[in-house]
Amino acid sequence: MSDNPVNVVEVDGSPADKSAFRSWAKARLRLRVANAAEVNTKDYSDAFGIELPGGFEFDKDTADTTTADDGGVFCIVDVVGTRFKRFATGAGGAVTQATSKSTGVTLNTATGKITTNAAALAASTSVSFTVTNSKVSATDVVALALASGGTASSYVVTIGAVAAGSFVVHVRNVSAGSLSEALVINFAVIKASAV
């Protein structure tokens, strides 16, 4: 008699270590639960995230040890105190760069808006600045979008590096002339894990 398919994990036709597969899945997939109350009664500290019915997704926030459980509106706390957060409207923040376009900023939110200094940026020139952000882990992905404030098709914004607690933004003037504009750059931290 063959094994029940639930008891067999195969990769490319060969048996695989089930515990390694479980570890891989927990680090990358949100666990579906019946409701927020279920999370309150179990230890989900090794889970990447939680998903409630209706597609409401919550990601583990290891930096937070104080936010109260609100029954699944924005924060769920498991039995050992692990917090899972839902990043929704109002969860972001905003910061304005002082002094120059290379001046670093601090914004400790998972999403946000950075308004750069309006200092001149010469044609075909790049500048970088560091965003200090406690929500960022070294394995995360940071997405950027130039929202407003600049001459159309004159700038390119990219991520230069991501580290625990910070990321670097590169701004390049791709126009033929010097520009002195305050750019509005939106960002979002996408929680990830090392492969």
KETOR-613167 format. One record per residue (C-alpha): x negated, y negated, z. Coordinates in steps of 0.02 Angstrom, whole numbers, padded with zeros to 5 digits, m for minus. Layout:
% residues N
REC	X	Y	Z
...
//
This chain:
% residues 195
REC	00000	00000	00000
REC	m00069	m00171	m00045
REC	m00087	m00317	00075
REC	00052	m00444	00090
REC	00005	m00592	m00023
REC	00016	m00706	00129
REC	m00129	m00610	00208
REC	m00241	m00616	00054
REC	m00335	m00770	m00006
REC	m00428	m00754	m00170
REC	m00537	m00877	m00263
REC	m00571	m00835	m00445
REC	m00509	m00657	m00414
REC	m00622	m00622	m00265
REC	m00572	m00612	m00082
REC	m00613	m00772	00012
REC	m00640	m00812	00195
REC	m00468	m00864	00258
REC	m00539	m00969	00400
REC	m00646	m01067	00275
REC	m00493	m01094	00167
REC	m00391	m01154	00318
REC	m00531	m01275	00366
REC	m00539	m01341	00188
REC	m00351	m01367	00181
REC	m00340	m01451	00351
REC	m00474	m01575	00299
REC	m00382	m01624	00139
REC	m00196	m01590	00151
REC	m00059	m01666	00260
REC	00037	m01539	00363
REC	00225	m01541	00338
REC	00319	m01543	00502
REC	00505	m01542	00542
REC	00503	m01706	00640
REC	00397	m01821	00747
REC	00449	m01731	00906
REC	00364	m01572	00842
REC	00199	m01666	00830
REC	00218	m01725	01011
REC	00217	m01545	01073
REC	00067	m01474	00978
REC	m00119	m01507	00951
REC	m00143	m01572	00774
REC	m00314	m01650	00807
REC	m00396	m01548	00668
REC	m00267	m01602	00538
REC	m00303	m01731	00402
REC	m00127	m01800	00412
REC	00057	m01765	00442
REC	00205	m01773	00324
REC	00383	m01794	00386
REC	00538	m01750	00284
REC	00573	m01881	00153
REC	00390	m01893	00104
REC	00338	m02006	00249
REC	00148	m01984	00261
REC	00042	m02018	00415
REC	m00148	m02012	00416
REC	m00256	m01973	00567
REC	m00333	m02130	00644
REC	m00480	m02073	00750
REC	m00528	m02252	00794
REC	m00364	m02285	00885
REC	m00336	m02220	01061
REC	m00205	m02343	01124
REC	m00060	m02366	01002
REC	00101	m02297	01076
REC	00204	m02164	00990
REC	00358	m02245	00912
REC	00447	m02087	00859
REC	00382	m02083	00681
REC	00411	m02261	00625
REC	00226	m02310	00614
REC	00133	m02200	00741
REC	00149	m02020	00801
REC	00042	m01954	00944
REC	00010	m01768	00966
REC	m00003	m01678	01133
REC	m00192	m01713	01149
REC	m00178	m01898	01103
REC	m00223	m01893	00918
REC	m00139	m02037	00827
REC	m00066	m02024	00653
REC	m00024	m02189	00569
REC	00093	m02235	00428
REC	00023	m02382	00333
REC	00171	m02482	00271
REC	00219	m02662	00235
REC	00146	m02771	00372
REC	00003	m02651	00411
REC	m00123	m02754	00312
REC	m00217	m02913	00349
REC	m00300	m03062	00268
REC	m00466	m03151	00285
REC	m00548	m03300	00200
REC	m00733	m03302	00163
REC	m00831	m03449	00236
REC	m00987	m03537	00169
REC	m01019	m03444	00004
REC	m00967	m03296	m00103
REC	m01104	m03190	m00021
REC	m01042	m03221	00157
REC	m00981	m03062	00242
REC	m00806	m03047	00314
REC	m00722	m02941	00448
REC	m00549	m02867	00428
REC	m00502	m02710	00527
REC	m00349	m02652	00430
REC	m00322	m02511	00304
REC	m00256	m02633	00174
REC	m00287	m02817	00152
REC	m00320	m02974	00055
REC	m00490	m03060	00045
REC	m00497	m03240	m00018
REC	m00672	m03282	m00074
REC	m00760	m03448	m00054
REC	m00740	m03563	m00205
REC	m00929	m03585	m00227
REC	m00996	m03583	m00405
REC	m01041	m03418	m00485
REC	m01149	m03438	m00640
REC	m01108	m03352	m00805
REC	m01158	m03168	m00815
REC	m01203	m03167	m00630
REC	m01153	m03051	m00488
REC	m01139	m03081	m00302
REC	m01107	m02956	m00162
REC	m01034	m02968	00012
REC	m01002	m02845	00153
REC	m00830	m02814	00226
REC	m00845	m02752	00405
REC	m00694	m02641	00438
REC	m00672	m02516	00581
REC	m00542	m02418	00480
REC	m00672	m02362	00352
REC	m00764	m02196	00362
REC	m00913	m02151	00254
REC	m00810	m02023	00156
REC	m00666	m02143	00116
REC	m00625	m02220	m00052
REC	m00594	m02408	m00059
REC	m00487	m02471	m00203
REC	m00497	m02654	m00259
REC	m00388	m02764	m00368
REC	m00416	m02945	m00419
REC	m00245	m03016	m00373
REC	m00259	m03201	m00415
REC	m00361	m03359	m00407
REC	m00477	m03330	m00554
REC	m00480	m03372	m00737
REC	m00403	m03224	m00831
REC	m00528	m03090	m00888
REC	m00675	m03186	m00814
REC	m00718	m03075	m00665
REC	m00751	m02893	m00626
REC	m00738	m02834	m00445
REC	m00810	m02666	m00392
REC	m00861	m02570	m00237
REC	m01049	m02558	m00214
REC	m01057	m02445	m00062
REC	m00947	m02369	00074
REC	m01015	m02331	00248
REC	m00941	m02297	00419
REC	m00868	m02465	00471
REC	m00899	m02564	00311
REC	m00896	m02576	00122
REC	m00984	m02688	m00004
REC	m00890	m02787	m00138
REC	m00976	m02843	m00299
REC	m00903	m02991	m00393
REC	m00967	m03025	m00570
REC	m00930	m03177	m00678
REC	m00917	m03105	m00854
REC	m00872	m03270	m00936
REC	m00988	m03383	m01036
REC	m00984	m03524	m00907
REC	m01006	m03559	m00722
REC	m00844	m03542	m00622
REC	m00800	m03616	m00452
REC	m00642	m03523	m00400
REC	m00574	m03445	m00240
REC	m00529	m03268	m00291
REC	m00398	m03162	m00202
REC	m00452	m02980	m00194
REC	m00333	m02846	m00129
REC	m00404	m02685	m00055
REC	m00340	m02520	00012
REC	m00437	m02388	00110
REC	m00394	m02214	00050
REC	m00434	m02089	00186
REC	m00537	m01943	00120
REC	m00660	m01813	00177
REC	m00825	m01743	00118
REC	m00813	m01601	m00007
//
